[in-house]
Amino acid sequence: VFMTGVGAYDRPTEDGSAGSTDPPFPAPVLVVRAFMWWSGSPQLEVPVLFAGQAPNLIAGVVQLNLQIPEGLPPGPANLVVYCGDFPTYPAQISIGRK
């Protein structure tokens, strides 16, 4: 997932600059959590494996690597990301199977 608006990073980034291609990548200071749900289900917290400046993209673009739990039904799901106590608007994503 790519997003903006997570607030301050743990190290300075220069406006308009491209993110580094080498770790460590700047990470949000606020705790980032993600929740998914689909029609008729309760919210399920999904693990955030990585949250940080997206490599080689303009400063402020954050990459989130989420671990989608096994066994979720394929099809549309809703996703909300919290940065600290601040939620995003729900986004609809699609869950597929191999």
All heavy atoms as an XYZ file, in Angstrom:
729
protein
N       0.857     -1.158      0.000
C       0.000      0.000      0.000
C       0.906      1.224      0.000
O       1.898      1.260      0.728
C      -0.903      0.011      1.260
C      -1.699      1.287      1.350
C      -1.796     -1.201      1.299
N       0.550      2.214     -0.803
C       1.276      3.485     -0.811
C       0.333      4.564     -0.325
O      -0.845      4.574     -0.680
C       1.778      3.823     -2.220
C       2.852      2.891     -2.692
C       2.540      1.763     -3.421
C       4.182      3.138     -2.383
C       3.534      0.900     -3.853
C       5.178      2.275     -2.801
C       4.848      1.154     -3.541
N       0.854      5.471      0.511
C       0.022      6.538      1.056
C       0.892      7.749      1.392
O       2.123      7.666      1.347
C      -0.720      6.050      2.299
C       0.184      5.617      3.445
S      -0.696      4.923      4.858
C      -1.520      6.339      5.513
N       0.233      8.842      1.738
C       0.918     10.049      2.220
C       0.229     10.486      3.510
O      -0.823      9.973      3.872
C       0.849     11.194      1.191
O      -0.521     11.515      0.950
C       1.528     10.810     -0.117
N       0.826     11.440      4.187
C       0.180     12.042      5.345
C       0.359     11.298      6.645
O      -0.526     11.321      7.489
N       1.512     10.654      6.845
C       1.729      9.918      8.093
C       2.375     10.773      9.181
O       2.599     10.296     10.279
C       2.577      8.639      7.863
C       1.881      7.680      6.946
C       3.960      8.979      7.387
N       2.679     12.019      8.878
C       3.304     12.885      9.873
C       4.822     12.843      9.785
O       5.391     12.507      8.744
N       5.459     13.148     10.899
C       6.921     13.257     10.946
C       7.591     11.893     10.812
O       7.017     10.862     11.171
C       7.337     13.910     12.251
N       8.811     11.938     10.286
C       9.650     10.740     10.187
C      10.674     10.731     11.312
O      10.960     11.762     11.914
C      10.421     10.737      8.860
C       9.579     10.455      7.642
C       9.387     11.431      6.673
C       9.020      9.209      7.430
C       8.645     11.171      5.530
C       8.279      8.938      6.292
C       8.093      9.920      5.348
O       7.356      9.659      4.232
N      11.283      9.585     11.524
C      12.306      9.452     12.563
C      13.649     10.047     12.154
O      14.566     10.103     12.957
C      12.473      7.995     12.991
C      12.921      7.076     11.873
O      13.079      7.521     10.713
O      13.106      5.877     12.146
N      13.791     10.455     10.918
C      14.994     11.168     10.453
C      14.547     12.166      9.392
O      13.531     11.964      8.740
C      16.061     10.203      9.953
C      15.688      9.352      8.790
C      16.801      8.383      8.370
N      17.112      7.339      9.303
C      16.438      6.198      9.439
N      15.414      5.955      8.705
N      16.783      5.290     10.303
N      15.300     13.234      9.204
C      14.868     14.278      8.272
C      14.819     13.803      6.828
O      15.628     12.966      6.400
C      15.903     15.389      8.440
C      16.963     14.889      9.342
C      16.556     13.547      9.864
N      13.854     14.320      6.092
C      13.772     14.124      4.643
C      13.602     15.498      4.018
O      12.928     16.359      4.578
C      12.587     13.225      4.246
O      11.385     13.793      4.738
C      12.742     11.819      4.779
N      14.201     15.690      2.892
C      14.155     16.988      2.228
C      12.977     17.023      1.260
O      12.823     16.122      0.433
C      15.460     17.225      1.476
C      15.567     18.613      0.895
C      16.916     18.847      0.242
O      17.919     18.278      0.708
O      16.941     19.596     -0.743
N      12.124     18.070      1.373
C      10.981     18.205      0.475
C      11.425     18.131     -0.975
O      12.422     18.742     -1.371
C      10.268     19.537      0.705
C       9.443     19.563      1.967
O       9.236     18.487      2.555
O       9.012     20.655      2.368
N      10.703     17.362     -1.768
C      10.989     17.252     -3.191
C      12.082     16.264     -3.543
O      12.328     15.994     -4.713
N      12.755     15.703     -2.538
C      13.833     14.758     -2.822
C      13.265     13.360     -3.053
O      12.154     13.049     -2.646
C      14.830     14.713     -1.660
O      14.222     14.177     -0.505
N      14.044     12.535     -3.710
C      13.659     11.134     -3.897
C      14.128     10.337     -2.697
O      15.196     10.596     -2.136
C      14.275     10.570     -5.169
N      13.314      9.369     -2.310
C      13.693      8.506     -1.207
C      14.898      7.656     -1.567
O      15.132      7.335     -2.732
N      15.634      7.278     -0.566
C      16.816      6.447     -0.755
C      16.431      5.093     -1.343
O      15.312      4.623     -1.181
C      17.498      6.236      0.597
O      18.543      5.304      0.484
N      17.370      4.482     -2.014
C      17.157      3.117     -2.503
C      17.801      2.093     -1.578
O      17.683      0.895     -1.807
C      17.722      2.946     -3.934
O      19.102      3.289     -3.922
C      16.974      3.824     -4.912
N      18.485      2.583     -0.548
C      19.176      1.697      0.394
C      18.634      1.896      1.810
O      18.453      3.026      2.252
C      20.677      1.989      0.399
C      21.325      1.736     -0.948
O      21.038      0.686     -1.545
O      22.109      2.599     -1.396
N      18.393      0.795      2.529
C      17.958      0.935      3.917
C      19.090      1.503      4.771
O      20.236      1.424      4.362
C      17.613     -0.491      4.330
C      18.030     -1.384      3.221
C      18.462     -0.550      2.068
N      18.802      2.038      5.924
C      17.477      2.121      6.533
C      16.680      3.273      5.939
O      17.227      4.325      5.611
C      17.774      2.371      8.006
C      19.094      3.095      8.004
C      19.844      2.551      6.812
N      15.364      3.073      5.802
C      14.473      4.081      5.242
C      13.838      4.881      6.372
O      13.555      4.327      7.438
C      13.374      3.410      4.410
C      13.917      2.572      3.293
C      13.945      1.194      3.382
C      14.424      3.159      2.149
C      14.455      0.410      2.361
C      14.940      2.400      1.120
C      14.953      1.021      1.222
N      13.617      6.181      6.173
C      12.915      6.953      7.200
C      11.562      6.311      7.510
O      10.855      5.865      6.606
C      12.744      8.330      6.562
C      13.852      8.419      5.557
C      13.997      7.015      5.029
N      11.222      6.251      8.786
C       9.976      5.627      9.225
C       9.117      6.654      9.956
O       9.639      7.590     10.567
C      10.277      4.452     10.144
N       7.802      6.496      9.911
C       6.926      7.409     10.655
C       7.203      7.332     12.153
O       7.480      6.260     12.689
C       5.515      6.891     10.353
C       5.646      6.072      9.122
C       7.032      5.507      9.152
N       7.117      8.481     12.817
C       7.272      8.537     14.265
C       6.042      7.914     14.935
O       6.162      7.204     15.929
C       7.479      9.994     14.744
C       7.462     10.088     16.247
C       8.773     10.554     14.183
N       4.868      8.174     14.391
C       3.637      7.615     14.945
C       3.540      6.122     14.641
O       4.024      5.656     13.606
C       2.416      8.327     14.357
C       2.295      9.815     14.661
C       1.124     10.413     13.889
C       2.111     10.043     16.150
N       2.906      5.380     15.520
C       2.678      3.954     15.307
C       1.676      3.785     14.169
O       0.647      4.470     14.127
C       2.142      3.291     16.595
C       1.751      1.849     16.347
C       3.177      3.383     17.697
N       1.989      2.891     13.235
C       1.108      2.632     12.082
C       0.457      1.265     12.273
O       1.147      0.268     12.493
C       1.916      2.667     10.758
C       1.021      2.339      9.579
C       2.566      4.031     10.578
N      -0.889      1.245     12.217
C      -1.652      0.001     12.344
C      -2.646     -0.067     11.199
O      -3.097      0.967     10.695
C      -2.393     -0.025     13.677
C      -1.436     -0.015     14.848
C      -2.084      0.180     16.206
N      -3.295     -0.577     16.384
C      -4.349     -0.121     17.055
N      -4.340      1.065     17.604
N      -5.419     -0.860     17.194
N      -2.997     -1.271     10.790
C      -3.925     -1.452      9.670
C      -5.029     -2.431     10.063
O      -4.776     -3.422     10.766
C      -3.174     -1.962      8.449
N      -6.233     -2.145      9.574
C      -7.401     -2.974      9.851
C      -8.148     -3.242      8.547
O      -8.281     -2.346      7.715
C      -8.347     -2.277     10.831
C      -7.746     -2.082     12.186
C      -6.960     -0.978     12.451
C      -7.960     -3.010     13.186
C      -6.395     -0.790     13.696
C      -7.392     -2.828     14.437
C      -6.607     -1.721     14.698
N      -8.614     -4.471      8.398
C      -9.394     -4.852      7.217
C     -10.737     -5.425      7.674
O     -10.845     -5.960      8.773
C      -8.666     -5.934      6.408
C      -7.425     -5.460      5.727
S      -6.593     -6.809      4.852
C      -7.899     -7.434      3.832
N     -11.720     -5.316      6.808
C     -12.989     -5.997      7.007
C     -13.676     -6.125      5.669
O     -13.324     -5.473      4.696
C     -13.872     -5.282      8.027
C     -14.451     -3.991      7.556
C     -15.688     -3.790      7.008
C     -13.828     -2.702      7.577
N     -15.868     -2.470      6.691
C     -14.737     -1.786      7.032
C     -12.585     -2.251      7.998
C     -14.448     -0.437      6.900
C     -12.302     -0.900      7.860
C     -13.221     -0.016      7.327
N     -14.627     -7.011      5.594
C     -15.420     -7.207      4.387
C     -16.855     -7.324      4.820
O     -17.154     -7.372      6.019
C     -14.929     -8.409      3.568
C     -14.681     -9.642      4.364
C     -15.505    -10.711      4.491
C     -13.547     -9.911      5.182
N     -14.968    -11.630      5.336
C     -13.756    -11.160      5.782
C     -12.379     -9.224      5.486
C     -12.845    -11.737      6.656
C     -11.478     -9.799      6.358
C     -11.713    -11.035      6.914
N     -17.749     -7.358      3.903
C     -19.180     -7.317      4.175
C     -19.568     -8.285      5.289
O     -19.320     -9.484      5.199
C     -19.947     -7.646      2.896
O     -21.336     -7.601      3.148
N     -20.153     -7.747      6.343
C     -20.665     -8.569      7.424
C     -19.630     -9.092      8.397
O     -19.956     -9.896      9.267
N     -18.389     -8.665      8.297
C     -17.358     -9.175      9.207
C     -16.883     -8.065     10.132
O     -16.943     -6.888      9.795
C     -16.168     -9.724      8.418
O     -15.396     -8.670      7.895
N     -16.354     -8.439     11.294
C     -15.743     -7.421     12.169
C     -14.377     -7.016     11.632
O     -13.794     -7.713     10.797
C     -15.595     -8.165     13.506
C     -15.529     -9.607     13.129
C     -16.345     -9.766     11.869
N     -13.872     -5.887     12.112
C     -12.529     -5.449     11.715
C     -11.491     -6.438     12.220
O     -11.596     -6.960     13.322
C     -12.214     -4.064     12.269
C     -12.867     -2.943     11.548
C     -12.315     -1.595     11.961
O     -11.459     -1.480     12.818
N     -12.825     -0.558     11.344
N     -10.492     -6.679     11.389
C      -9.393     -7.582     11.701
C      -8.101     -6.788     11.574
O      -7.840     -6.202     10.514
C      -9.397     -8.746     10.710
C      -8.203     -9.685     10.709
C      -8.183    -10.494     12.002
C      -8.278    -10.623      9.509
N      -7.301     -6.731     12.643
C      -6.008     -6.038     12.542
C      -5.051     -6.913     11.750
O      -4.958     -8.116     12.001
C      -5.432     -5.727     13.909
C      -4.167     -4.888     13.816
C      -3.738     -4.269     15.140
O      -4.342     -4.566     16.176
O      -2.781     -3.482     15.113
N      -4.390     -6.318     10.766
C      -3.425     -7.059      9.955
C      -2.024     -6.533     10.271
O      -1.836     -5.338     10.485
C      -3.723     -6.964      8.438
C      -5.038     -7.648      8.114
C      -3.759     -5.540      7.949
N      -1.036     -7.434     10.329
C       0.321     -7.006     10.670
C       0.924     -6.061      9.624
O       0.811     -6.296      8.427
C       1.103     -8.319     10.712
C       0.089     -9.385     10.919
C      -1.146     -8.891     10.223
N       1.544     -4.994     10.119
C       2.307     -4.071      9.273
C       3.755     -4.536      9.353
O       4.392     -4.433     10.392
C       2.165     -2.616      9.751
C       3.040     -1.688      8.918
C       0.708     -2.178      9.709
N       4.272     -5.084      8.253
C       5.635     -5.604      8.225
C       6.666     -4.511      7.980
O       7.820     -4.635      8.382
C       5.761     -6.687      7.157
C       4.780     -7.858      7.291
C       4.954     -8.825      6.135
C       4.945     -8.550      8.618
N       6.254     -3.462      7.274
C       7.149     -2.331      6.973
C       6.304     -1.095      6.804
O       5.247     -1.133      6.161
C       7.947     -2.588      5.692
C       8.723     -1.393      5.216
C       9.934     -1.057      5.805
C       8.239     -0.596      4.194
C      10.648      0.059      5.374
C       8.949      0.519      3.749
C      10.153      0.840      4.345
N       6.732      0.007      7.376
C       6.134      1.319      7.149
C       7.280      2.308      7.075
O       8.019      2.480      8.046
C       5.174      1.691      8.267
N       7.461      2.913      5.914
C       8.553      3.864      5.778
C       8.536      4.564      4.441
O       7.713      4.262      3.568
N       9.454      5.522      4.299
C       9.592      6.246      3.040
C       9.724      5.246      1.900
O      10.532      4.328      1.961
C      10.827      7.157      3.088
C      11.232      7.783      1.772
C      10.187      8.724      1.202
O       9.629      9.543      1.891
N       9.926      8.598     -0.087
N       8.908      5.404      0.878
C       8.956      4.499     -0.272
C      10.273      4.696     -1.012
O      10.628      5.826     -1.364
C       7.780      4.757     -1.208
N      11.013      3.617     -1.217
C      12.307      3.737     -1.895
C      12.179      4.395     -3.266
O      11.325      4.034     -4.068
C      12.784      2.293     -2.031
C      12.050      1.554     -0.966
C      10.725      2.251     -0.835
N      13.015      5.398     -3.492
C      13.158      6.079     -4.777
C      11.911      6.827     -5.238
O      11.810      7.192     -6.403
C      13.630      5.100     -5.860
C      14.465      5.796     -6.917
O      15.174      6.748     -6.615
N      14.380      5.335     -8.140
N      10.950      7.056     -4.354
C       9.795      7.903     -4.670
C       9.939      9.213     -3.915
O      10.681      9.302     -2.929
C       8.483      7.218     -4.311
C       8.124      5.990     -5.135
C       6.785      5.424     -4.695
C       8.090      6.309     -6.631
N       9.213     10.235     -4.335
C       9.346     11.561     -3.753
C       9.068     11.532     -2.250
O       8.241     10.752     -1.779
C       8.433     12.567     -4.489
C       8.802     13.997     -4.127
C       6.975     12.276     -4.217
C       8.263     15.022     -5.068
N       9.782     12.373     -1.508
C       9.647     12.432     -0.054
C       8.182     12.598      0.330
O       7.455     13.389     -0.260
C      10.480     13.582      0.498
N       7.758     11.826      1.314
C       6.381     11.894      1.796
C       5.524     10.729      1.348
O       4.459     10.503      1.899
N       5.986      9.977      0.350
C       5.248      8.788     -0.072
C       5.709      7.633      0.806
O       6.889      7.313      0.864
C       5.471      8.454     -1.564
C       4.746      7.166     -1.936
C       5.000      9.599     -2.439
N       4.757      7.047      1.506
C       5.055      5.976      2.453
C       4.613      4.646      1.866
O       3.538      4.538      1.271
C       4.330      6.227      3.791
C       4.484      5.061      4.744
C       4.858      7.501      4.417
N       5.451      3.659      2.031
C       5.128      2.294      1.602
C       4.777      1.487      2.841
O       5.503      1.503      3.833
C       6.323      1.662      0.901
C       6.095      0.222      0.497
C       7.294     -0.359     -0.230
O       7.985      0.347     -0.962
N       7.547     -1.629     -0.008
N       3.645      0.791      2.780
C       3.247     -0.135      3.843
C       3.238     -1.532      3.266
O       2.596     -1.776      2.246
C       1.835      0.166      4.346
C       1.554      1.493      5.008
C       0.096      1.562      5.420
C       2.448      1.708      6.200
N       3.936     -2.433      3.900
C       3.861     -3.848      3.543
C       2.998     -4.506      4.602
O       3.360     -4.501      5.786
C       5.240     -4.488      3.506
C       6.115     -3.908      2.412
O       5.675     -3.135      1.573
N       7.377     -4.264      2.435
N       1.859     -5.031      4.184
C       0.915     -5.662      5.097
C       0.909     -7.162      4.875
O       1.063     -7.625      3.751
C      -0.496     -5.118      4.854
C      -0.667     -3.605      4.911
C      -2.099     -3.223      4.555
C      -0.290     -3.076      6.278
N       0.704     -7.910      5.943
C       0.581     -9.359      5.828
C      -0.903     -9.705      5.861
O      -1.562     -9.579      6.888
C       1.302    -10.054      6.972
C       1.243    -11.554      6.873
C       2.035    -12.218      7.981
O       2.764    -11.575      8.713
N       1.871    -13.505      8.103
N      -1.411    -10.122      4.705
C      -2.820    -10.495      4.603
C      -2.959    -11.915      5.155
O      -2.299    -12.833      4.677
C      -3.307    -10.431      3.136
C      -3.014     -9.056      2.515
C      -4.775    -10.788      3.054
C      -3.661     -7.902      3.207
N      -3.800    -12.108      6.164
C      -3.932    -13.442      6.752
C      -4.462    -14.462      5.746
O      -5.273    -14.135      4.879
C      -4.952    -13.233      7.878
C      -4.932    -11.775      8.156
C      -4.597    -11.110      6.856
N      -3.990    -15.697      5.894
C      -4.481    -16.779      5.048
C      -5.946    -17.041      5.361
O      -6.411    -16.812      6.473
C      -3.681    -18.055      5.307
C      -2.274    -17.995      4.763
C      -1.568    -19.331      4.898
O      -2.214    -20.365      4.676
O      -0.375    -19.312      5.229
N      -6.657    -17.536      4.356
C      -8.027    -17.952      4.564
C      -9.061    -16.865      4.400
O     -10.248    -17.129      4.591
N      -8.635    -15.633      4.080
C      -9.640    -14.600      3.850
C     -10.382    -14.909      2.562
O      -9.804    -15.404      1.599
C      -8.993    -13.218      3.739
C      -8.369    -12.651      4.995
C      -7.855    -11.242      4.722
C      -9.368    -12.625      6.130
N     -11.666    -14.598      2.513
C     -12.406    -14.859      1.284
C     -11.924    -13.936      0.164
O     -11.626    -12.767      0.413
C     -13.851    -14.556      1.663
C     -13.767    -13.648      2.839
C     -12.494    -14.004      3.558
N     -11.817    -14.437     -1.067
C     -11.430    -13.565     -2.173
C     -12.528    -12.550     -2.466
O     -13.693    -12.798     -2.196
C     -11.223    -14.531     -3.339
C     -11.983    -15.747     -2.990
C     -12.054    -15.807     -1.498
N     -12.108    -11.411     -2.995
C     -13.063    -10.370     -3.352
C     -12.740     -9.067     -2.670
O     -11.654     -8.878     -2.128
N     -13.701     -8.147     -2.666
C     -13.445     -6.820     -2.106
C     -13.336     -6.855     -0.586
O     -14.024     -7.620      0.091
C     -14.648     -6.001     -2.552
C     -15.723     -6.986     -2.824
C     -15.043     -8.258     -3.241
N     -12.454     -6.030     -0.074
C     -12.289     -5.841      1.370
C     -12.045     -4.357      1.609
O     -11.666     -3.625      0.696
C     -11.127     -6.668      1.895
N     -12.279     -3.936      2.812
C     -12.043     -2.549      3.194
C     -10.785     -2.475      4.039
O     -10.494     -3.377      4.815
C     -13.237     -2.009      3.983
C     -14.492     -2.020      3.155
O     -14.597     -1.299      2.178
N     -15.444     -2.859      3.521
N     -10.056     -1.373      3.891
C      -8.801     -1.173      4.615
C      -8.793      0.228      5.219
O      -9.115      1.205      4.531
C      -7.614     -1.322      3.655
C      -6.234     -0.972      4.205
C      -5.798     -2.000      5.248
C      -5.220     -0.892      3.078
N      -8.436      0.303      6.493
C      -8.201      1.580      7.169
C      -6.834      1.491      7.829
O      -6.504      0.478      8.451
C      -9.282      1.886      8.232
C      -8.882      3.060      9.100
C     -10.610      2.163      7.574
N      -6.043      2.541      7.672
C      -4.722      2.616      8.292
C      -4.769      3.729      9.329
O      -5.268      4.825      9.061
C      -3.631      2.908      7.238
C      -2.282      3.090      7.896
C      -3.590      1.796      6.204
N      -4.264      3.434     10.511
C      -4.147      4.431     11.571
C      -2.692      4.837     11.701
O      -1.809      3.986     11.769
C      -4.596      3.855     12.917
C      -6.082      3.817     13.113
C      -6.837      2.790     12.563
C      -6.733      4.793     13.858
C      -8.205      2.742     12.742
C      -8.099      4.751     14.046
C      -8.824      3.727     13.487
O     -10.191      3.691     13.664
N      -2.463      6.142     11.760
C      -1.156      6.707     12.093
C      -1.350      7.367     13.444
O      -2.003      8.410     13.537
C      -0.713      7.712     11.050
S      -0.525      6.982      9.429
N      -0.863      6.709     14.493
C      -1.212      7.153     15.836
C      -2.705      6.949     16.022
O      -3.233      5.871     15.760
N      -3.401      8.001     16.425
C      -4.855      7.933     16.613
C      -5.628      8.432     15.398
O      -6.846      8.603     15.474
C      -5.263      8.783     17.826
C      -4.747      8.217     19.130
O      -4.579      6.992     19.218
O      -4.495      9.014     20.065
N      -4.947      8.674     14.283
C      -5.569      9.298     13.124
C      -5.825      8.273     12.024
O      -4.886      7.751     11.430
C      -4.678     10.430     12.601
C      -4.350     11.443     13.664
C      -3.135     11.385     14.339
C      -5.260     12.424     14.020
C      -2.840     12.299     15.339
C      -4.974     13.341     15.011
C      -3.759     13.282     15.681
N      -7.104      7.985     11.710
C      -7.416      6.999     10.675
C      -7.475      7.618      9.283
O      -7.773      8.808      9.130
C      -8.799      6.497     11.077
C      -9.438      7.698     11.715
C      -8.310      8.432     12.422
N      -7.190      6.800      8.290
C      -7.445      7.192      6.906
C      -8.927      6.965      6.621
O      -9.637      6.333      7.404
C      -6.643      6.323      5.918
O      -7.068      4.956      6.049
C      -5.146      6.419      6.163
N      -9.384      7.458      5.493
C     -10.708      7.066      5.021
C     -10.617      5.609      4.590
O      -9.570      5.165      4.120
C     -11.135      7.927      3.829
C     -11.502      9.338      4.213
C     -10.666     10.399      3.887
C     -12.680      9.602      4.894
C     -10.996     11.693      4.244
C     -13.015     10.901      5.256
C     -12.175     11.931      4.928
O     -12.507     13.207      5.281
N     -11.707      4.850      4.718
C     -11.663      3.462      4.250
C     -11.377      3.402      2.747
O     -11.900      4.198      1.979
C     -13.060      2.928      4.554
C     -13.593      3.829      5.621
C     -12.981      5.178      5.347
N     -10.527      2.473      2.376
C     -10.220      2.230      0.963
C     -10.651      0.807      0.640
O     -10.507     -0.098      1.464
C      -8.730      2.384      0.704
N     -11.185      0.602     -0.554
C     -11.555     -0.745     -0.943
C     -10.396     -1.375     -1.711
O      -9.842     -0.760     -2.616
C     -12.808     -0.761     -1.804
C     -13.344     -2.184     -1.960
C     -14.697     -2.212     -2.595
O     -14.812     -1.957     -3.788
N     -15.719     -2.526     -1.814
N     -10.020     -2.558     -1.290
C      -8.959     -3.306     -1.964
C      -9.545     -4.647     -2.405
O     -10.671     -4.990     -2.039
C      -7.737     -3.532     -1.037
C      -8.120     -4.346      0.201
C      -7.120     -2.205     -0.635
C      -6.956     -4.750      1.053
N      -8.801     -5.378     -3.191
C      -9.274     -6.662     -3.675
C      -8.341     -7.770     -3.180
O      -7.128     -7.671     -3.295
C      -9.320     -6.663     -5.201
O      -9.834     -7.889     -5.666
N      -8.940     -8.803     -2.619
C      -8.187     -9.971     -2.157
C      -8.323    -11.051     -3.214
O      -9.424    -11.370     -3.666
C      -8.756    -10.504     -0.814
C      -8.777     -9.412      0.255
C      -7.987    -11.742     -0.364
C      -7.420     -8.916      0.661
N      -7.192    -11.577     -3.652
C      -7.204    -12.636     -4.663
C      -6.559    -13.907     -4.128
O      -6.048    -13.938     -3.019
N      -6.612    -14.925     -4.916
C      -5.980    -16.201     -4.581
C      -5.136    -16.641     -5.737
O      -5.450    -16.393     -6.882
C      -7.031    -17.275     -4.312
C      -7.773    -17.009     -3.076
C      -8.351    -18.249     -2.561
N      -9.127    -17.840     -1.394
C      -9.363    -18.597     -0.401
N      -8.944    -19.816     -0.396
N     -10.059    -18.159      0.615
N      -4.065    -17.370     -5.412
C      -3.201    -17.934     -6.462
C      -3.791    -19.228     -6.932
O      -4.362    -19.984     -6.231
C      -1.795    -18.178     -5.938
C      -1.001    -16.918     -5.809
C       0.418    -17.277     -5.461
C       1.284    -16.067     -5.505
N       2.648    -16.364     -5.250
